Amino acid sequence: MHRTQVMLEDSQYMALRERARQRGKSMGALIRELLGQEETLGAREMVRESKGLYALEGFLRDGKATAIDHDAILYGKRK
C-alpha cells in the first residue's frame, strides 16, 4: 500500500466522514472500496467498448490475418 494525501472540499470531507461512520469503516477503507468499485466498472466498460478477444472470432477462417496482425486485432490500429 502507498500513503497519499488528498485535498477535499468541506462538503466532500463531511460526506465521506459520515458515509464511513455509517458503514463502520475508516475514511481510508471507504476510499479504497470506492476506488476498487470504479476500477471494476472501468474494466467492464473497457471490455464492453472493445471487442477484446472476441475480435479474434473467425480469425483463422478468413485466411487473411497473420500472426503479426494480432496486436491490431486486439488493441486496434496505432494512431
C-alpha positions as a Python dict, from the first residue, in 0.01 Angstrom:
ca = {
    (1, 'M'): (0, 0, 0),
    (2, 'H'): (100, 358, -56),
    (3, 'R'): (22, 654, 163),
    (4, 'T'): (-120, 959, -14),
    (5, 'Q'): (-280, 1288, 71),
    (6, 'V'): (-596, 1425, -89),
    (7, 'M'): (-745, 1773, -69),
    (8, 'L'): (-1124, 1767, -26),
    (9, 'E'): (-1384, 2040, -15),
    (10, 'D'): (-1553, 2071, 325),
    (11, 'S'): (-1873, 1917, 190),
    (12, 'Q'): (-1681, 1624, 40),
    (13, 'Y'): (-1496, 1563, 366),
    (14, 'M'): (-1814, 1571, 573),
    (15, 'A'): (-1996, 1338, 331),
    (16, 'L'): (-1702, 1093, 329),
    (17, 'R'): (-1673, 1101, 707),
    (18, 'E'): (-2047, 1043, 752),
    (19, 'R'): (-2065, 760, 499),
    (20, 'A'): (-1761, 591, 657),
    (21, 'R'): (-1921, 624, 1002),
    (22, 'Q'): (-2249, 475, 875),
    (23, 'R'): (-2066, 178, 729),
    (24, 'G'): (-1840, 132, 1029),
    (25, 'K'): (-1526, 186, 823),
    (26, 'S'): (-1237, 427, 824),
    (27, 'M'): (-1240, 700, 560),
    (28, 'G'): (-933, 537, 401),
    (29, 'A'): (-1106, 198, 382),
    (30, 'L'): (-1411, 359, 222),
    (31, 'I'): (-1198, 543, -34),
    (32, 'R'): (-1018, 217, -123),
    (33, 'E'): (-1354, 41, -157),
    (34, 'L'): (-1496, 314, -382),
    (35, 'L'): (-1182, 318, -597),
    (36, 'G'): (-1199, -61, -627),
    (37, 'Q'): (-1557, -35, -749),
    (38, 'E'): (-1453, 231, -1000),
    (39, 'E'): (-1171, 6, -1126),
    (40, 'T'): (-1417, -280, -1172),
    (41, 'L'): (-1664, -58, -1357),
    (42, 'G'): (-1385, 85, -1571),
    (43, 'A'): (-1262, -261, -1665),
    (44, 'R'): (-1614, -373, -1755),
    (45, 'E'): (-1666, -63, -1966),
    (46, 'M'): (-1336, -117, -2144),
    (47, 'V'): (-1434, -474, -2229),
    (48, 'R'): (-1775, -358, -2346),
    (49, 'E'): (-1628, -85, -2568),
    (50, 'S'): (-1368, -306, -2730),
    (51, 'K'): (-1422, -647, -2870),
    (52, 'G'): (-1113, -775, -2690),
    (53, 'L'): (-1059, -1141, -2763),
    (54, 'Y'): (-1392, -1159, -2943),
    (55, 'A'): (-1222, -969, -3225),
    (56, 'L'): (-1040, -1294, -3298),
    (57, 'E'): (-1366, -1470, -3378),
    (58, 'G'): (-1330, -1611, -3726),
    (59, 'F'): (-963, -1511, -3726),
    (60, 'L'): (-841, -1843, -3863),
    (61, 'R'): (-1125, -1884, -4108),
    (62, 'D'): (-1065, -1573, -4315),
    (63, 'G'): (-711, -1669, -4417),
    (64, 'K'): (-609, -1304, -4446),
    (65, 'A'): (-486, -1219, -4097),
    (66, 'T'): (-141, -1332, -3990),
    (67, 'A'): (37, -1358, -3655),
    (68, 'I'): (177, -1009, -3699),
    (69, 'D'): (-180, -871, -3711),
    (70, 'H'): (-278, -983, -3361),
    (71, 'D'): (-195, -651, -3187),
    (72, 'A'): (-407, -457, -3435),
    (73, 'I'): (-691, -704, -3390),
    (74, 'L'): (-675, -699, -3011),
    (75, 'Y'): (-591, -335, -2946),
    (76, 'G'): (-683, -151, -3264),
    (77, 'K'): (-459, 15, -3515),
    (78, 'R'): (-191, 252, -3386),
    (79, 'K'): (-260, 617, -3436),
}
